[in-house]
Amino acid sequence: MKKVYDSAAEALDGLLFDGMFIAAGGFGLCGIPELLLAAIRDAGTKDLTFASNNAGVDDFGIGILLQTRQVKKMISSYVGENAEFMSQYLSGELELEFNPQGTLAERMRSAGCGIPGFYTKTGVGTIIAEGKEHKDFNGETYILETGLFADVSIVKAWKADETGNLVFRKTARNFNPPAAMCGKVCVAEVEEIVPTGSLDPDLIHLPGVYVNRIVQGEHEKRIEQRTVRTA
């Protein structure tokens, strides 16, 4: 089965529809699937729900979809650095489901493993726990969190072989593996595609069984916050 596509638009062809749920990898501006996000913007798909650690910045990452009013809801951990997000949220245009980072990662991973829900102590006694089932285990209270089953996952990797095995580079791995796992279809953009069999099996971070489509492209590696000192 063909997994390698010539462009991000081709890799997403037939997958996008209004009102869909997308899981996106990345942390800040590190390891975000920028080419696929731009293709979603260009496709004009709207009323989107995104599960992602953050919402990018005003002109990069998911921020470009906020600018075009294509996102209806964010399921996120950190939403700073984005004035457009703040404006839409405070005006009631954008819905936010806030998640602790570990909970968000586990909700994605659980869905990828076919687990519909799990109990965690994180968030007990806070607004995170409101409306969720509480259960005691060994005298401790836990809350029920549900798995995130996305229509499509979009992720960014360093290398892939032609069967979809992925290798991430250093901290750019971040939320990408669990995000990739939880989608019905996973599309990965990569910096390099290598021949099948050339990757050391012990160094593969995500097996190709989770990856349905791959696109190679040029990527911009931005620094989100840079601090310098005067001489």
NUZA-920817 format. One record per residue (C-alpha): residue number from 1; residue in one letter; x, y, z. Coordinates in Angstrom, 3 decimals. Example, Ala and Ser with C-alpha at 12.3 -4.5 7.8 and 13.67 -1.06 7.14 Angstrom:
<r pos="1" code="a" u="12.300" v="-4.500" w="7.800"/>
<r pos="2" code="s" u="13.670" v="-1.060" w="7.140"/>
END
This chain:
<r pos="1" code="m" u="0.000" v="0.000" w="0.000"/>
<r pos="2" code="k" u="1.351" v="3.399" w="-1.005"/>
<r pos="3" code="k" u="2.212" v="5.627" w="1.954"/>
<r pos="4" code="v" u="4.445" v="8.289" w="0.391"/>
<r pos="5" code="y" u="2.708" v="11.347" w="-1.110"/>
<r pos="6" code="d" u="4.134" v="14.242" w="-3.103"/>
<r pos="7" code="s" u="2.632" v="17.115" w="-1.093"/>
<r pos="8" code="a" u="0.822" v="17.837" w="2.152"/>
<r pos="9" code="a" u="-2.374" v="18.581" w="0.229"/>
<r pos="10" code="e" u="-2.212" v="15.208" w="-1.503"/>
<r pos="11" code="a" u="-1.490" v="13.442" w="1.790"/>
<r pos="12" code="l" u="-4.677" v="14.933" w="3.281"/>
<r pos="13" code="d" u="-6.834" v="14.369" w="0.204"/>
<r pos="14" code="g" u="-10.119" v="12.670" w="1.104"/>
<r pos="15" code="l" u="-9.545" v="12.931" w="4.857"/>
<r pos="16" code="l" u="-10.783" v="16.435" w="5.690"/>
<r pos="17" code="f" u="-14.350" v="17.416" w="6.485"/>
<r pos="18" code="d" u="-16.039" v="20.216" w="8.407"/>
<r pos="19" code="g" u="-16.490" v="19.543" w="12.114"/>
<r pos="20" code="m" u="-13.775" v="16.905" w="12.308"/>
<r pos="21" code="f" u="-11.492" v="16.133" w="15.265"/>
<r pos="22" code="i" u="-7.737" v="16.381" w="14.639"/>
<r pos="23" code="a" u="-4.899" v="15.392" w="16.980"/>
<r pos="24" code="a" u="-1.688" v="17.323" w="16.323"/>
<r pos="25" code="g" u="1.824" v="16.649" w="17.578"/>
<r pos="26" code="g" u="4.311" v="19.246" w="18.743"/>
<r pos="27" code="f" u="5.239" v="21.259" w="21.799"/>
<r pos="28" code="g" u="5.398" v="25.013" w="21.424"/>
<r pos="29" code="l" u="6.966" v="25.444" w="17.987"/>
<r pos="30" code="c" u="9.066" v="22.273" w="18.317"/>
<r pos="31" code="g" u="8.040" v="19.312" w="16.196"/>
<r pos="32" code="i" u="4.811" v="20.794" w="14.849"/>
<r pos="33" code="p" u="3.386" v="19.524" w="11.525"/>
<r pos="34" code="e" u="3.579" v="22.932" w="9.855"/>
<r pos="35" code="l" u="3.128" v="21.732" w="6.267"/>
<r pos="36" code="l" u="-0.024" v="19.784" w="7.098"/>
<r pos="37" code="l" u="-1.443" v="22.687" w="9.111"/>
<r pos="38" code="a" u="-0.890" v="25.001" w="6.132"/>
<r pos="39" code="a" u="-2.625" v="22.494" w="3.863"/>
<r pos="40" code="i" u="-5.629" v="22.361" w="6.212"/>
<r pos="41" code="r" u="-5.770" v="26.161" w="6.151"/>
<r pos="42" code="d" u="-5.646" v="26.195" w="2.359"/>
<r pos="43" code="a" u="-8.381" v="23.530" w="2.160"/>
<r pos="44" code="g" u="-10.717" v="25.805" w="4.151"/>
<r pos="45" code="t" u="-11.954" v="22.999" w="6.415"/>
<r pos="46" code="k" u="-13.849" v="24.618" w="9.307"/>
<r pos="47" code="d" u="-15.444" v="23.978" w="12.728"/>
<r pos="48" code="l" u="-12.400" v="21.946" w="13.700"/>
<r pos="49" code="t" u="-11.641" v="20.478" w="17.118"/>
<r pos="50" code="f" u="-7.917" v="20.180" w="17.808"/>
<r pos="51" code="a" u="-6.196" v="18.146" w="20.516"/>
<r pos="52" code="s" u="-2.724" v="19.626" w="20.848"/>
<r pos="53" code="n" u="-0.425" v="20.613" w="23.687"/>
<r pos="54" code="n" u="-0.715" v="24.239" w="22.616"/>
<r pos="55" code="a" u="-2.233" v="26.446" w="19.927"/>
<r pos="56" code="g" u="0.940" v="27.709" w="18.277"/>
<r pos="57" code="v" u="1.637" v="31.425" w="18.001"/>
<r pos="58" code="d" u="-0.212" v="34.086" w="16.064"/>
<r pos="59" code="d" u="1.387" v="33.376" w="12.687"/>
<r pos="60" code="f" u="2.680" v="29.814" w="12.998"/>
<r pos="61" code="g" u="1.392" v="26.377" w="13.932"/>
<r pos="62" code="i" u="-2.294" v="26.069" w="14.785"/>
<r pos="63" code="g" u="-2.254" v="29.857" w="15.139"/>
<r pos="64" code="i" u="-2.675" v="30.178" w="11.357"/>
<r pos="65" code="l" u="-5.979" v="28.291" w="11.609"/>
<r pos="66" code="l" u="-7.151" v="30.527" w="14.428"/>
<r pos="67" code="q" u="-6.495" v="33.533" w="12.226"/>
<r pos="68" code="t" u="-8.819" v="32.125" w="9.569"/>
<r pos="69" code="r" u="-11.479" v="31.152" w="12.154"/>
<r pos="70" code="q" u="-11.310" v="27.467" w="11.195"/>
<r pos="71" code="v" u="-10.961" v="26.143" w="14.776"/>
<r pos="72" code="k" u="-14.040" v="25.742" w="16.961"/>
<r pos="73" code="k" u="-12.507" v="24.005" w="19.975"/>
<r pos="74" code="m" u="-9.052" v="23.407" w="21.475"/>
<r pos="75" code="i" u="-8.195" v="20.517" w="23.807"/>
<r pos="76" code="s" u="-4.889" v="21.799" w="25.168"/>
<r pos="77" code="s" u="-2.470" v="22.168" w="28.052"/>
<r pos="78" code="y" u="-0.852" v="25.538" w="27.340"/>
<r pos="79" code="v" u="-2.467" v="28.381" w="25.456"/>
<r pos="80" code="g" u="-0.091" v="31.289" w="26.040"/>
<r pos="81" code="e" u="1.948" v="33.140" w="23.394"/>
<r pos="82" code="n" u="-1.105" v="33.553" w="21.175"/>
<r pos="83" code="a" u="-3.024" v="36.834" w="21.232"/>
<r pos="84" code="e" u="-5.540" v="35.592" w="18.659"/>
<r pos="85" code="f" u="-6.373" v="32.601" w="20.834"/>
<r pos="86" code="m" u="-6.864" v="34.855" w="23.847"/>
<r pos="87" code="s" u="-9.107" v="37.221" w="21.900"/>
<r pos="88" code="q" u="-11.349" v="34.467" w="20.521"/>
<r pos="89" code="y" u="-11.566" v="32.631" w="23.840"/>
<r pos="90" code="l" u="-12.467" v="35.737" w="25.866"/>
<r pos="91" code="s" u="-15.091" v="36.744" w="23.299"/>
<r pos="92" code="g" u="-16.717" v="33.290" w="23.419"/>
<r pos="93" code="e" u="-15.828" v="32.394" w="19.822"/>
<r pos="94" code="l" u="-13.474" v="29.568" w="20.793"/>
<r pos="95" code="e" u="-14.152" v="26.694" w="23.189"/>
<r pos="96" code="l" u="-11.339" v="25.421" w="25.416"/>
<r pos="97" code="e" u="-11.053" v="22.070" w="27.200"/>
<r pos="98" code="f" u="-8.025" v="22.457" w="29.445"/>
<r pos="99" code="n" u="-5.906" v="19.387" w="30.261"/>
<r pos="100" code="p" u="-2.765" v="18.865" w="32.340"/>
<r pos="101" code="q" u="0.052" v="17.848" w="29.988"/>
<r pos="102" code="g" u="0.424" v="14.326" w="31.353"/>
<r pos="103" code="t" u="-3.317" v="13.775" w="31.200"/>
<r pos="104" code="l" u="-3.466" v="14.987" w="27.595"/>
<r pos="105" code="a" u="-0.605" v="12.712" w="26.543"/>
<r pos="106" code="e" u="-2.199" v="9.731" w="28.295"/>
<r pos="107" code="r" u="-5.615" v="10.438" w="26.773"/>
<r pos="108" code="m" u="-3.998" v="10.243" w="23.333"/>
<r pos="109" code="r" u="-1.901" v="7.175" w="24.148"/>
<r pos="110" code="s" u="-4.852" v="5.371" w="25.701"/>
<r pos="111" code="a" u="-6.972" v="5.851" w="22.610"/>
<r pos="112" code="g" u="-4.129" v="4.502" w="20.487"/>
<r pos="113" code="c" u="-4.115" v="1.381" w="22.670"/>
<r pos="114" code="g" u="-7.892" v="0.988" w="22.484"/>
<r pos="115" code="i" u="-8.411" v="2.065" w="26.111"/>
<r pos="116" code="p" u="-11.592" v="4.158" w="26.455"/>
<r pos="117" code="g" u="-10.734" v="5.713" w="29.820"/>
<r pos="118" code="f" u="-8.461" v="5.703" w="32.870"/>
<r pos="119" code="y" u="-8.398" v="7.038" w="36.430"/>
<r pos="120" code="t" u="-5.882" v="9.650" w="37.565"/>
<r pos="121" code="k" u="-5.286" v="11.755" w="40.684"/>
<r pos="122" code="t" u="-4.208" v="14.723" w="38.560"/>
<r pos="123" code="g" u="-6.819" v="17.461" w="38.760"/>
<r pos="124" code="v" u="-8.709" v="16.159" w="41.792"/>
<r pos="125" code="g" u="-10.115" v="19.097" w="43.749"/>
<r pos="126" code="t" u="-9.694" v="21.557" w="40.851"/>
<r pos="127" code="i" u="-11.884" v="22.790" w="37.995"/>
<r pos="128" code="i" u="-10.344" v="19.987" w="35.902"/>
<r pos="129" code="a" u="-12.407" v="17.495" w="37.926"/>
<r pos="130" code="e" u="-15.755" v="19.252" w="37.545"/>
<r pos="131" code="g" u="-18.379" v="17.016" w="35.963"/>
<r pos="132" code="k" u="-16.116" v="13.957" w="35.885"/>
<r pos="133" code="e" u="-16.665" v="10.650" w="37.641"/>
<r pos="134" code="h" u="-14.801" v="10.298" w="40.951"/>
<r pos="135" code="k" u="-13.749" v="6.954" w="42.389"/>
<r pos="136" code="d" u="-11.740" v="5.957" w="45.462"/>
<r pos="137" code="f" u="-8.906" v="3.424" w="45.316"/>
<r pos="138" code="n" u="-7.080" v="2.483" w="48.524"/>
<r pos="139" code="g" u="-8.391" v="5.576" w="50.253"/>
<r pos="140" code="e" u="-7.344" v="7.976" w="47.478"/>
<r pos="141" code="t" u="-9.709" v="9.805" w="45.134"/>
<r pos="142" code="y" u="-9.228" v="9.634" w="41.383"/>
<r pos="143" code="i" u="-11.105" v="11.111" w="38.421"/>
<r pos="144" code="l" u="-12.039" v="9.376" w="35.184"/>
<r pos="145" code="e" u="-10.465" v="10.733" w="32.012"/>
<r pos="146" code="t" u="-11.510" v="9.466" w="28.580"/>
<r pos="147" code="g" u="-9.341" v="8.523" w="25.619"/>
<r pos="148" code="l" u="-9.103" v="10.929" w="22.699"/>
<r pos="149" code="f" u="-10.135" v="9.156" w="19.502"/>
<r pos="150" code="a" u="-9.373" v="11.540" w="16.625"/>
<r pos="151" code="d" u="-10.561" v="11.395" w="13.028"/>
<r pos="152" code="v" u="-7.053" v="12.253" w="11.798"/>
<r pos="153" code="s" u="-3.641" v="12.625" w="13.432"/>
<r pos="154" code="i" u="-1.035" v="14.968" w="11.987"/>
<r pos="155" code="v" u="2.555" v="14.692" w="13.219"/>
<r pos="156" code="k" u="6.099" v="15.756" w="12.389"/>
<r pos="157" code="a" u="9.122" v="13.409" w="12.392"/>
<r pos="158" code="w" u="12.782" v="13.593" w="11.463"/>
<r pos="159" code="k" u="13.074" v="10.423" w="9.371"/>
<r pos="160" code="a" u="10.729" v="7.817" w="7.971"/>
<r pos="161" code="d" u="11.174" v="4.773" w="5.840"/>
<r pos="162" code="e" u="8.736" v="3.970" w="3.054"/>
<r pos="163" code="t" u="6.621" v="1.750" w="5.327"/>
<r pos="164" code="g" u="6.037" v="4.588" w="7.820"/>
<r pos="165" code="n" u="8.440" v="3.730" w="10.623"/>
<r pos="166" code="l" u="9.297" v="7.060" w="12.269"/>
<r pos="167" code="v" u="12.331" v="8.482" w="14.049"/>
<r pos="168" code="f" u="12.001" v="11.774" w="15.947"/>
<r pos="169" code="r" u="14.925" v="14.053" w="16.757"/>
<r pos="170" code="k" u="15.548" v="14.839" w="20.418"/>
<r pos="171" code="t" u="12.842" v="17.034" w="22.056"/>
<r pos="172" code="a" u="10.887" v="17.215" w="18.794"/>
<r pos="173" code="r" u="9.513" v="13.795" w="19.729"/>
<r pos="174" code="n" u="7.340" v="15.381" w="22.501"/>
<r pos="175" code="f" u="3.598" v="14.783" w="21.881"/>
<r pos="176" code="n" u="4.072" v="13.331" w="18.405"/>
<r pos="177" code="p" u="4.017" v="9.573" w="19.210"/>
<r pos="178" code="p" u="0.831" v="9.624" w="21.339"/>
<r pos="179" code="a" u="-0.844" v="12.016" w="18.889"/>
<r pos="180" code="a" u="0.015" v="9.702" w="16.008"/>
<r pos="181" code="m" u="-1.464" v="6.721" w="17.823"/>
<r pos="182" code="c" u="-4.911" v="8.150" w="18.519"/>
<r pos="183" code="g" u="-6.130" v="8.984" w="15.015"/>
<r pos="184" code="k" u="-8.163" v="6.743" w="12.732"/>
<r pos="185" code="v" u="-5.706" v="7.863" w="10.050"/>
<r pos="186" code="c" u="-2.217" v="9.242" w="10.770"/>
<r pos="187" code="v" u="-0.425" v="11.567" w="8.357"/>
<r pos="188" code="a" u="3.247" v="12.297" w="9.056"/>
<r pos="189" code="e" u="5.420" v="14.980" w="7.542"/>
<r pos="190" code="v" u="9.132" v="14.251" w="7.673"/>
<r pos="191" code="e" u="12.458" v="15.832" w="6.821"/>
<r pos="192" code="e" u="13.831" v="12.728" w="5.134"/>
<r pos="193" code="i" u="12.480" v="9.486" w="3.704"/>
<r pos="194" code="v" u="14.973" v="6.629" w="3.633"/>
<r pos="195" code="p" u="14.758" v="3.166" w="2.020"/>
<r pos="196" code="t" u="12.882" v="0.448" w="3.856"/>
<r pos="197" code="g" u="15.264" v="-1.575" w="6.011"/>
<r pos="198" code="s" u="17.824" v="1.208" w="6.447"/>
<r pos="199" code="l" u="16.590" v="2.278" w="9.893"/>
<r pos="200" code="d" u="17.969" v="0.449" w="12.924"/>
<r pos="201" code="p" u="14.921" v="-1.325" w="14.398"/>
<r pos="202" code="d" u="16.087" v="-0.468" w="17.913"/>
<r pos="203" code="l" u="16.068" v="3.251" w="17.079"/>
<r pos="204" code="i" u="12.534" v="3.459" w="15.652"/>
<r pos="205" code="h" u="10.332" v="5.564" w="17.927"/>
<r pos="206" code="l" u="6.962" v="4.852" w="16.282"/>
<r pos="207" code="p" u="6.205" v="1.704" w="14.273"/>
<r pos="208" code="g" u="4.835" v="2.147" w="10.773"/>
<r pos="209" code="v" u="1.655" v="0.287" w="11.711"/>
<r pos="210" code="y" u="0.413" v="3.579" w="13.191"/>
<r pos="211" code="v" u="1.271" v="5.677" w="10.107"/>
<r pos="212" code="n" u="-0.913" v="5.712" w="7.004"/>
<r pos="213" code="r" u="0.522" v="8.530" w="4.900"/>
<r pos="214" code="i" u="3.890" v="10.301" w="4.661"/>
<r pos="215" code="v" u="5.040" v="13.503" w="3.007"/>
<r pos="216" code="q" u="8.565" v="14.906" w="2.831"/>
<r pos="217" code="g" u="9.199" v="18.640" w="2.774"/>
<r pos="218" code="e" u="11.245" v="21.642" w="3.810"/>
<r pos="219" code="h" u="10.635" v="22.917" w="7.341"/>
<r pos="220" code="e" u="11.196" v="26.177" w="9.161"/>
<r pos="221" code="k" u="12.795" v="25.702" w="12.574"/>
<r pos="222" code="r" u="11.748" v="28.682" w="14.647"/>
<r pos="223" code="i" u="12.838" v="29.641" w="18.138"/>
<r pos="224" code="e" u="9.752" v="30.469" w="20.194"/>
<r pos="225" code="q" u="11.507" v="32.517" w="22.864"/>
<r pos="226" code="r" u="14.999" v="33.896" w="22.443"/>
<r pos="227" code="t" u="16.856" v="35.800" w="25.139"/>
<r pos="228" code="v" u="20.110" v="37.562" w="24.361"/>
<r pos="229" code="r" u="22.416" v="39.760" w="26.394"/>
<r pos="230" code="t" u="24.223" v="42.895" w="25.379"/>
<r pos="231" code="a" u="27.991" v="42.757" w="25.148"/>
END
